[in-house]
Amino acid sequence: MQEIAFYNDQFVDMNEKVVPIQERGHQFGDGIYEVIRVYHGVPFYLDAHMQRLKKSAAAIELQLPFSVAEIKELCMEGLRRSDMEEAEIYMQITRGIHSRQHHYPDQPNSVFSMTVRRAKIISSQVRTEGINVLTVEDDRWKKCYIKSLNLLPNVMAKQKAITNGCQEAVYHDNGIVKEGCSSNLFIVKNGVLATYPALDGILHGITRQIVMELAKERNIKVVEKTFTLDDLKQADEAFVTSTNMEIVPLKQVDEDILPTERPISNQLIKAYQRKVLEKVTSLTSKITTTKLYF
């Protein structure tokens, strides 16, 4: 097994120096990205990630250098070369190489790059115990639904959380809770699952949508609504979701300890694991129901 990289029009060594100094992604963060989890050699919800990639590209008026079908083929070829079953595909598309100017180049020259790396596995202990989060004021731009390369506020919020002994930062806007700096957020109160609406101000997470669908299938009431910091800290349960973390419960928000009984969170964690197996089993015969990586 080996980690794989692709830049512009060819597969390259992971450590090869390939990004030119006048690459607009490097100079301006002028681009978008996606992260796809691979289970047992199968990219999970690849089509949904491709639809979001197209949406982000359209939002910043970026022309994709390859068709969606070609990008999917590159993902599969990267996986084949890596020989990894549990992997993470990272891809980004920038506006390409041009002399430094703020406005778009006259001639579009977008560039696709990709890596295939070993998946970051959340331990069963972390998923059982939960994580601590730090709340921070939302200082990002207003179009967080675009999966943009401009992540400096997120990087700083995550570092603040780590410095304060937490694993994630949770954004709030004047006391209205929105999402994590690299995750979406859910709370449970009186059996109702709530999350911030899919407006421009949050990322429309693929895992977020899957969790909502799984909850509805199990007759768990789901509402997309705003809620406050007090609502979060007084929740019966709370958890974050993302492609890499899947579903991870919260055990502490700032100084407030949340309940350790998490019947709905645990039900959704198990449902998500079953969904992974169903998706993978439908696409490959390599997996058996005894082979779990969670």
N, C-alpha and C positions, 0 to 999 in steps of 0.2 A: 504494500500500500504506500502511496506517496501523495503529497499535496500537489495540486495542479494549478497552473495559472494560464490565462489567455489575455492577450492585449492586441487590440486593433483588428488584426486579421490572422493571428497565428498563436499557437500554444507556445509558451516560453517557460524557461526555468523560473521557479518561484522567486529566486533571489536575483534574477537578471534586472539590470537597470534599464527600464524601458520608457518611463514617463518623461517626455521632453519638458524643458523649463517653461515653454510657452503653452503648455497644456492648460486649457481654461478651467478644468476641474482642479488643477493644482493651484492656479492663481486666484480664482474667484469662487471655487466651490460650485461652478456652473454645471450642474449635472444632477442626476437622480440615481437611486440604487434600489435593490431588492435583496432580501435574504430568504433562502428557501431551505427548509429542513429536509433531509433525506433519511428515510427509514428503510433499512434492509434493501438499499439500492434503489428505492423508489422516491422521487421528489414528491413531497406532500402538498396537495392543492396547488400544483404548478400552474394550472390554468388561471386560478384566482390571482396568483402573484403576477402573471403576465398581464392580466386585465388592469391591475393596479399600476404596473409599470407603464402601460399605455396611457393611463389616466394622468400619471405624474408627468410624462413626456408632453402630453397635450397641454397641460397646465403651464408649462414653462416654454412652450412653443419649440420643443426639441424634436428633431426628426430622428427616428430610430435608424441606426445604420444597417440593421438586419430586420427581416420580418420576424414576427413572433414564432413562426414555425422554425425558422433558422436558429433563433435563440434557444428554443427548446432542444433542437438537435445538438447545439454546442454544449448545453447542460449535460445531455446524455453522453456525449463523447468525452467530456471532462470526467464524468463519473466512471466511464469505462476505463479511461487511462489511470485514474486514481486507484481503482479496484477497492473502493471504500463502500461499505454498506451503511454505516452510520456517519453521515457527513453533513456539511453546511455549504451550500452554494451561495457565494456572494457575487453579485454583478453590479456594475455601475456603467452609466452612459453619460458622457460629457459632451460639451459642444465642440470639443476637439482642440486642435493646435492652431494658434493664430497670434499675431503680434498683439501685445497687451492693449486692449481698449475695452471700455465698459459695455458698449453696445454690441449686439450680435455681429459676427462676421457676415460679410455679404454672401459668401459661398459656404453653405452648411457643410461641415466636415466632422460629424459626430463620431465618437470613438467608443467602442464597447470593450470592457474588460471584465474578467471573471476569475474567481479563485474557487477551488474545491478543497475544503479543509475538513479535518476531523470535527465531528459534532461536539459541542459543549454539552455534556450530560449533567443534568441536575440530579444530585444524589437523592435517594429515597429519604434520607435523614432530613435534608433541607425541605423536601416537599411535605414531610410529616410535621416538622417543627415550625415551619414558616420562616419569614424573613422580617427584618426591621426596615422601616422606611422613614425618610426625613421629608417633611413638607417644605416646599420652597415656592416663592412667588414666581409665577409664569412670566418670564421676560423674553419669550421667543417671538418670532414674527407671527402673523395672523393666518398663515396658510399652512398649518402643520399637516394637513391632509396630503400634501405633496411630500413624497419621500425624498427630500432634498439632501444633497451632500453637506449643506450648511448646518452642522450639528454642534457648533461651539457652545451655545447655551446648554445643550444637553450634556456635553462633556463636562462643563463646569459644575452643573447640578449633580452629576454622578460623583464627581470627585468630592464635592461637599458632603454628599451622603457617606461615602467611604471614610472620609476624614472623621466623621461623627459616629463611626461604628455601625453604619447602616449599609444595606445592600442595594437600595434603590431610592431615588428621589421621586416624590410625587408633587406635581405642579398644581397650584391653585391660583385662581385669578380673583383677587379681593375676597378670598374665603370660599370661592366656588371651586370645588375639586374637579380636575380635568383628566389627567392621566399621569403615568410614570414617565421618566425621561427616556426610557427605552421599552415601555410597556403600556398596555391599556389597563384600566382599573375597574373593578366591580366591588360593590358592597351588597350584603344581604341583611335585610331587616324584616322581621316578622314573616319570613318565608318568601319575600319578594327580592328578586335579583335586579339591581339597578346599576346603570353605567351612563356616563356622559353621552349625550347624543352625537351621532356621526356628522358633525358640522365641520366647517373649515378649520376650527381650532384644535382638533386632535387628529392623530393618525387613524385611518380607518383600518384597524388591524384585521388580518385574515383570521388569526386565532380568536380575536374578539368576536367575529361573526360566527365562527364555528361554535364557540361556547354558547352564544345566544340561541343558536339552532338546537344544540343538544339540550339546553334547559327547556325550551318549548316542547321538544319531543317528550320530555319527562314531566310535563304539566307543571313546571316551575314558572311562576309568573315573572316576566321580564319587562322592565320599563327602561326606556332611554330618557333620562331626565337629569337636570342639574341637582347637585346636593352639596352640602357645606362640609367644612372641616369637622365641625361638631358631629355631623351625620356619619362621617368616616370613623371618627374616634369612638362613637357610640354604637357602631354597627355590631350585629350579631356575628358576622363573618365578613372578611374582605380578602380579595386576592388580585394578583396581577396576571396578565397574559401576554405572551409574545411568542414568536416563532421558535426562539431558542429555549425559553423558559417553560413553554406550554402553559401550565397553570400552577402558580405558586402562591400559597396562602400568606397573609400578613399576620405576624404575631405581635408587632408593636408599631405604633405610629407616633413619632416623636417620643414623648414620655408615657404615652397611654398604651396599656396592655390590652389586647383584644382577647375575646374568649378562645379557649383551646378546643372547644367542641365545634366542629365544622361539618355538619351533616351534608349541606348542599355543596360546599366546596369539594368534599371528598367524593360525593356522588359524581360531580362533573369531571374530576380528575380521572376516575375510573372510566367514565363514558368517553372521555377524550382518548384514553389509551385503547379502548375498544374501537373507536373510529379509525385510529391509525392502523390497527390490525385489519379492519375491514377494507380500508383503502388499499393497503399493501397486498393483501390476499387476493383482491380482485384483479391485480395487475401482474402478479408474479406467483410462481409456485415454489419459490425458494424458502418461504417462511412457514413455520408451523406455529400452532397456538401456544406452544411451550416456550417459544423464543421471544422473550420480552426484554427491552432495554429501556428501563425507566428508573 
